[in-house]
Amino acid sequence: MDLSLPSQAPTGEVLVEDDGRVRRIVLNRGPQRNLLTHEMMSALSAALDAPDARVIVIAATGPAFCAGHDMKAMAAHHADADAGQDYFAALFAQCSALMAKIESVPQPVIAEVHAIAVAAGCQLVAACDLAVAADSARFGTTGVTFGLYCSTPAVPLTRTVAAKHAAELLMTGDVVDAAHALRIGLVNRVVPAADITRETMALAAHIAEKSQAVLALGKRAVKAQRNLPLAEAYACASAAMVDNLLLEDGKEGLAAFAAKRPPNWQDG
């Protein structure tokens, strides 16, 4: 797979770059630090619909990967209590739906984090299946510093890192470096900033060599069993293994193994 990305003029909330089997979605409001406005979340959600992609990468332009929600807009809605409540409810419902969609799309989703990711921006990283960070990237759930406990970012965060690590980030509001994020399991890899896109796309290309049907089944099964009691989790996973073996790509994989040849997946 050619890892060079097509050149596109920066237009709209996001750029969408389809490179073979990988869709790269680039948050494109760098001067606004890629805040998760209604428009940004709508554009990102729409871009996640990529039936022909095997892997999705979420990247960003500008000095921040994502600085979370628009705090100034949130503060402005305190003037009218009823309207403010409706605005806040709609904002967090939309954000929660976006994060849930990242988990529910069949493709593995990789965050390419070149710079700071805080509050709902950190939530976005945690919601992705994998994350590659530049060595200059930073992470935090900073809301508590401003009187807003990051309860919604806590949902994917507490499902990604150990409880005490999550609690420290949530309760202190501290911003940590990429090395710390790697130690606690928030990101998978830390690479030199100059190499972030190349390294992320290489990982995406490697995963994209696998069967799309198998990746989708596996992602769905892992999510389904995650919070089940042990016996139920094994029953769920066992059923998924049976379904996997009955897939055409499951049969092809076994045949290829026996014949000592590369597999030929159904989706090419």
The 8 nearest C-alpha neighbors of each residue, nearest first, counted from 0:
[[1, 2, 204, 19, 18, 20, 201, 3],
 [0, 2, 3, 18, 4, 19, 204, 201],
 [3, 1, 0, 4, 200, 197, 201, 18],
 [4, 2, 1, 5, 197, 18, 200, 0],
 [3, 5, 2, 6, 18, 16, 1, 17],
 [6, 4, 7, 3, 16, 18, 17, 2],
 [5, 7, 4, 8, 16, 3, 9, 14],
 [8, 6, 9, 5, 14, 16, 10, 15],
 [7, 9, 10, 6, 14, 11, 5, 27],
 [10, 8, 7, 14, 27, 11, 13, 12],
 [11, 9, 8, 14, 12, 13, 27, 7],
 [12, 10, 13, 9, 27, 14, 28, 42],
 [11, 13, 27, 39, 28, 42, 26, 10],
 [14, 12, 26, 27, 25, 11, 42, 15],
 [15, 13, 25, 24, 27, 16, 26, 9],
 [14, 16, 24, 23, 25, 13, 17, 46],
 [15, 17, 23, 22, 18, 24, 14, 5],
 [18, 16, 22, 21, 19, 23, 15, 20],
 [19, 17, 21, 20, 16, 22, 4, 23],
 [18, 20, 21, 17, 0, 52, 22, 1],
 [19, 21, 52, 53, 18, 207, 54, 22],
 [22, 20, 54, 18, 52, 19, 55, 17],
 [21, 23, 17, 55, 16, 52, 56, 18],
 [22, 24, 56, 16, 55, 15, 57, 17],
 [25, 23, 15, 57, 14, 56, 58, 16],
 [24, 26, 58, 59, 14, 13, 27, 57],
 [27, 25, 59, 13, 33, 28, 60, 58],
 [26, 28, 13, 12, 60, 29, 25, 59],
 [27, 29, 33, 31, 30, 12, 26, 32],
 [28, 30, 61, 32, 60, 31, 33, 27],
 [29, 31, 32, 28, 61, 33, 62, 27],
 [30, 32, 29, 33, 28, 34, 61, 66],
 [33, 31, 29, 63, 30, 34, 66, 65],
 [34, 32, 28, 65, 31, 29, 26, 35],
 [33, 35, 67, 68, 32, 66, 36, 65],
 [36, 34, 68, 39, 67, 40, 33, 37],
 [35, 37, 39, 38, 34, 40, 68, 69],
 [36, 38, 40, 39, 41, 35, 90, 93],
 [39, 37, 41, 36, 40, 42, 12, 35],
 [40, 38, 36, 42, 41, 35, 12, 37],
 [39, 41, 43, 37, 42, 38, 35, 44],
 [42, 40, 38, 44, 39, 43, 37, 45],
 [43, 41, 39, 45, 40, 44, 38, 46],
 [42, 44, 46, 40, 45, 41, 39, 47],
 [43, 45, 41, 47, 42, 46, 97, 40],
 [46, 44, 42, 47, 43, 48, 41, 40],
 [45, 47, 43, 48, 44, 42, 24, 49],
 [48, 46, 44, 45, 49, 43, 104, 101],
 [49, 47, 46, 45, 50, 44, 104, 52],
 [48, 50, 52, 51, 47, 46, 22, 55],
 [51, 49, 52, 48, 53, 105, 106, 47],
 [50, 52, 49, 53, 20, 21, 22, 266],
 [53, 51, 20, 21, 49, 54, 50, 22],
 [52, 54, 207, 20, 211, 106, 21, 51],
 [53, 55, 21, 106, 107, 52, 207, 203],
 [56, 54, 108, 22, 21, 23, 109, 107],
 [55, 57, 23, 109, 108, 110, 24, 22],
 [58, 56, 24, 110, 111, 25, 23, 109],
 [57, 59, 25, 111, 24, 26, 110, 56],
 [60, 58, 26, 25, 64, 27, 61, 57],
 [61, 59, 29, 27, 26, 25, 64, 28],
 [60, 62, 29, 63, 30, 32, 59, 64],
 [61, 63, 114, 29, 32, 64, 60, 115],
 [64, 62, 115, 114, 32, 65, 61, 66],
 [63, 65, 114, 59, 116, 115, 112, 113],
 [64, 66, 120, 33, 116, 63, 67, 32],
 [67, 65, 117, 120, 34, 116, 32, 33],
 [68, 66, 119, 120, 118, 34, 65, 35],
 [67, 69, 35, 34, 70, 119, 36, 66],
 [68, 70, 72, 71, 34, 73, 36, 67],
 [69, 71, 73, 72, 68, 74, 67, 75],
 [72, 70, 74, 73, 69, 75, 76, 68],
 [73, 71, 75, 69, 74, 70, 76, 68],
 [72, 74, 70, 71, 76, 75, 69, 77],
 [73, 75, 71, 72, 76, 77, 70, 78],
 [76, 74, 72, 73, 77, 71, 78, 83],
 [77, 75, 83, 78, 73, 74, 79, 72],
 [76, 78, 79, 83, 75, 74, 80, 73],
 [77, 79, 76, 80, 75, 83, 74, 82],
 [80, 78, 82, 77, 83, 81, 76, 84],
 [79, 81, 83, 82, 77, 84, 78, 76],
 [82, 80, 84, 83, 79, 85, 86, 77],
 [83, 81, 85, 79, 84, 80, 86, 76],
 [82, 84, 76, 80, 86, 81, 85, 77],
 [83, 85, 87, 81, 86, 82, 88, 80],
 [84, 86, 82, 88, 83, 87, 89, 81],
 [87, 85, 83, 89, 84, 88, 90, 82],
 [86, 88, 90, 84, 89, 85, 83, 91],
 [89, 87, 85, 90, 86, 91, 92, 84],
 [88, 90, 92, 86, 87, 91, 93, 85],
 [91, 89, 87, 93, 88, 92, 86, 94],
 [90, 92, 94, 93, 88, 89, 95, 87],
 [91, 93, 89, 95, 94, 90, 88, 96],
 [94, 92, 96, 90, 91, 95, 89, 97],
 [93, 95, 91, 97, 96, 92, 90, 98],
 [94, 96, 92, 98, 97, 93, 91, 99],
 [95, 97, 99, 93, 94, 98, 100, 92],
 [98, 96, 100, 94, 95, 99, 44, 93],
 [97, 99, 95, 101, 100, 96, 126, 94],
 [100, 98, 96, 102, 101, 97, 95, 103],
 [99, 101, 103, 97, 102, 98, 104, 96],
 [102, 100, 98, 99, 103, 104, 127, 97],
 [101, 103, 99, 100, 104, 126, 98, 127],
 [102, 104, 100, 101, 99, 105, 219, 218],
 [105, 103, 106, 101, 102, 100, 47, 48],
 [106, 104, 215, 103, 107, 218, 219, 214],
 [105, 107, 54, 53, 104, 215, 108, 55],
 [106, 108, 54, 128, 55, 109, 105, 214],
 [109, 107, 55, 128, 127, 56, 106, 54],
 [110, 108, 129, 56, 130, 127, 128, 57],
 [109, 111, 130, 57, 124, 56, 112, 127],
 [112, 110, 58, 131, 57, 130, 132, 199],
 [113, 111, 132, 114, 110, 64, 131, 133],
 [112, 114, 133, 136, 132, 64, 111, 192],
 [115, 113, 136, 63, 64, 112, 137, 135],
 [114, 116, 137, 63, 136, 64, 138, 117],
 [117, 115, 120, 121, 138, 65, 64, 66],
 [116, 118, 139, 121, 120, 66, 138, 140],
 [117, 119, 140, 67, 120, 121, 141, 142],
 [120, 118, 67, 122, 121, 152, 123, 117],
 [121, 119, 67, 65, 116, 117, 123, 122],
 [120, 122, 117, 116, 124, 118, 123, 119],
 [123, 121, 152, 119, 125, 120, 124, 126],
 [122, 124, 120, 126, 121, 125, 119, 127],
 [125, 123, 121, 122, 126, 127, 110, 120],
 [124, 126, 122, 155, 156, 127, 123, 121],
 [127, 125, 123, 155, 124, 98, 122, 128],
 [128, 126, 108, 125, 124, 129, 109, 110],
 [127, 129, 108, 107, 109, 126, 130, 102],
 [130, 128, 109, 127, 110, 187, 108, 186],
 [131, 129, 110, 186, 109, 187, 111, 132],
 [130, 132, 188, 111, 187, 186, 189, 112],
 [133, 131, 112, 189, 113, 136, 188, 111],
 [132, 134, 192, 113, 190, 135, 136, 191],
 [133, 135, 191, 189, 136, 190, 177, 192],
 [134, 136, 133, 114, 192, 137, 177, 113],
 [137, 135, 114, 115, 133, 177, 134, 113],
 [138, 136, 115, 176, 175, 177, 116, 114],
 [139, 137, 116, 175, 174, 117, 115, 121],
 [140, 138, 174, 117, 141, 173, 118, 121],
 [139, 141, 118, 172, 117, 169, 142, 168],
 [140, 142, 172, 139, 118, 143, 144, 173],
 [141, 143, 147, 148, 144, 145, 149, 140],
 [142, 144, 148, 147, 146, 145, 172, 141],
 [145, 143, 142, 172, 146, 141, 147, 171],
 [146, 144, 143, 142, 147, 141, 148, 172],
 [145, 147, 143, 144, 142, 148, 141, 149],
 [148, 146, 142, 143, 145, 149, 144, 141],
 [147, 149, 143, 142, 150, 146, 169, 170],
 [150, 148, 152, 142, 151, 140, 153, 147],
 [151, 149, 153, 148, 152, 154, 169, 147],
 [150, 152, 153, 154, 149, 95, 122, 119],
 [153, 151, 122, 154, 149, 150, 119, 156],
 [152, 154, 156, 150, 151, 157, 155, 149],
 [153, 155, 152, 156, 151, 157, 158, 150],
 [156, 154, 158, 126, 125, 157, 153, 159],
 [155, 157, 153, 159, 158, 125, 154, 160],
 [158, 156, 159, 155, 153, 160, 154, 165],
 [157, 159, 155, 156, 160, 154, 161, 125],
 [158, 160, 156, 157, 155, 185, 125, 184],
 [161, 159, 184, 157, 183, 185, 156, 158],
 [162, 160, 164, 163, 165, 157, 159, 183],
 [161, 163, 165, 164, 157, 166, 160, 158],
 [164, 162, 166, 165, 161, 167, 160, 168],
 [163, 165, 167, 166, 161, 162, 160, 168],
 [164, 166, 162, 168, 163, 167, 157, 169],
 [165, 167, 163, 169, 164, 168, 170, 162],
 [168, 166, 164, 170, 165, 169, 171, 163],
 [167, 169, 165, 166, 171, 172, 170, 140],
 [168, 170, 166, 167, 140, 172, 171, 165],
 [169, 171, 167, 168, 166, 172, 143, 148],
 [172, 170, 173, 168, 167, 169, 143, 144],
 [171, 173, 141, 140, 168, 169, 143, 144],
 [174, 172, 171, 139, 168, 175, 141, 140],
 [173, 175, 139, 138, 137, 172, 176, 141],
 [176, 174, 138, 137, 179, 139, 173, 177],
 [175, 177, 137, 179, 178, 136, 180, 138],
 [178, 176, 180, 179, 136, 137, 134, 181],
 [177, 179, 181, 180, 176, 182, 189, 134],
 [178, 180, 182, 181, 177, 176, 175, 183],
 [181, 179, 177, 185, 183, 178, 182, 186],
 [180, 182, 186, 178, 184, 179, 183, 185],
 [183, 181, 179, 180, 184, 178, 185, 186],
 [182, 184, 180, 181, 185, 160, 179, 164],
 [185, 183, 181, 186, 182, 160, 180, 187],
 [184, 186, 180, 183, 181, 160, 159, 125],
 [187, 185, 130, 181, 184, 188, 180, 131],
 [188, 186, 130, 131, 181, 129, 184, 185],
 [189, 187, 131, 186, 132, 190, 181, 130],
 [188, 190, 132, 133, 134, 131, 177, 181],
 [189, 191, 133, 134, 195, 192, 132, 188],
 [192, 190, 194, 134, 193, 133, 195, 189],
 [191, 193, 133, 195, 194, 134, 190, 135],
 [192, 194, 191, 195, 196, 133, 190, 197],
 [195, 193, 197, 192, 191, 196, 198, 190],
 [194, 196, 192, 198, 197, 133, 193, 199],
 [197, 195, 199, 198, 194, 200, 111, 193],
 [196, 198, 200, 194, 199, 195, 201, 2],
 [199, 197, 201, 195, 196, 200, 194, 202],
 [200, 198, 196, 202, 201, 197, 195, 131],
 [199, 201, 203, 197, 202, 198, 204, 196],
 [200, 202, 204, 198, 199, 203, 197, 205],
 [203, 201, 205, 199, 200, 204, 198, 206],
 [204, 202, 200, 206, 201, 205, 207, 54],
 [205, 203, 207, 201, 202, 206, 200, 208],
 [204, 206, 202, 203, 207, 208, 201, 209],
 [205, 207, 203, 208, 204, 209, 202, 54],
 [208, 206, 204, 209, 53, 205, 54, 203],
 [209, 207, 206, 205, 204, 210, 53, 20],
 [210, 208, 207, 206, 211, 214, 213, 205],
 [211, 209, 213, 212, 264, 214, 248, 208],
 [210, 212, 214, 53, 213, 215, 209, 266],
 [213, 211, 215, 210, 214, 216, 248, 246],
 [212, 214, 216, 210, 215, 211, 217, 243],
 [215, 213, 217, 211, 212, 216, 218, 210],
 [216, 214, 105, 212, 218, 213, 217, 106],
 [217, 215, 213, 219, 214, 218, 220, 212],
 [216, 218, 220, 214, 219, 215, 213, 221],
 [217, 219, 215, 221, 220, 216, 214, 222],
 [218, 220, 216, 222, 217, 221, 223, 215],
 [221, 219, 223, 217, 222, 218, 216, 239],
 [222, 220, 218, 223, 224, 219, 225, 217],
 [221, 223, 219, 225, 220, 224, 218, 102],
 [224, 222, 220, 221, 225, 219, 235, 226],
 [225, 223, 232, 227, 221, 222, 226, 235],
 [226, 224, 222, 223, 227, 221, 232, 220],
 [225, 227, 224, 228, 223, 232, 222, 229],
 [226, 228, 232, 224, 225, 231, 229, 223],
 [229, 227, 231, 230, 232, 226, 224, 225],
 [230, 228, 232, 231, 233, 227, 234, 224],
 [229, 231, 233, 232, 228, 234, 227, 235],
 [232, 230, 234, 233, 228, 229, 227, 235],
 [231, 233, 224, 229, 235, 227, 230, 234],
 [234, 232, 236, 230, 235, 231, 237, 229],
 [233, 235, 231, 237, 232, 236, 238, 230],
 [236, 234, 232, 238, 233, 237, 224, 231],
 [235, 237, 239, 233, 238, 234, 232, 240],
 [238, 236, 240, 234, 239, 235, 233, 241],
 [237, 239, 241, 235, 240, 236, 234, 242],
 [238, 240, 236, 242, 237, 241, 243, 220],
 [239, 241, 243, 237, 238, 242, 244, 236],
 [240, 242, 238, 244, 243, 239, 237, 245],
 [243, 241, 239, 245, 240, 244, 238, 246],
 [244, 242, 240, 246, 241, 245, 249, 239],
 [243, 245, 249, 241, 242, 246, 240, 250],
 [246, 244, 242, 243, 249, 241, 247, 250],
 [247, 245, 249, 243, 248, 244, 250, 242],
 [246, 248, 250, 249, 251, 245, 265, 244],
 [249, 247, 251, 246, 250, 264, 252, 265],
 [250, 248, 244, 246, 252, 247, 251, 243],
 [249, 251, 247, 253, 248, 252, 244, 254],
 [252, 250, 248, 254, 249, 253, 255, 247],
 [251, 253, 255, 249, 254, 250, 262, 248],
 [252, 254, 256, 250, 255, 251, 257, 249],
 [255, 253, 251, 257, 256, 252, 258, 250],
 [254, 256, 258, 260, 252, 262, 253, 257],
 [257, 255, 259, 253, 254, 258, 252, 260],
 [256, 258, 254, 255, 259, 253, 260, 252],
 [257, 259, 255, 256, 260, 254, 253, 261],
 [260, 258, 256, 257, 255, 261, 254, 262],
 [259, 261, 255, 258, 262, 256, 257, 254],
 [260, 262, 255, 263, 259, 256, 252, 258],
 [263, 261, 255, 252, 264, 251, 260, 256],
 [264, 262, 265, 261, 267, 251, 248, 252],
 [263, 265, 267, 266, 248, 210, 262, 251],
 [264, 266, 267, 248, 263, 247, 210, 212],
 [267, 265, 264, 211, 210, 212, 263, 51],
 [266, 264, 265, 263, 210, 211, 208, 20]]
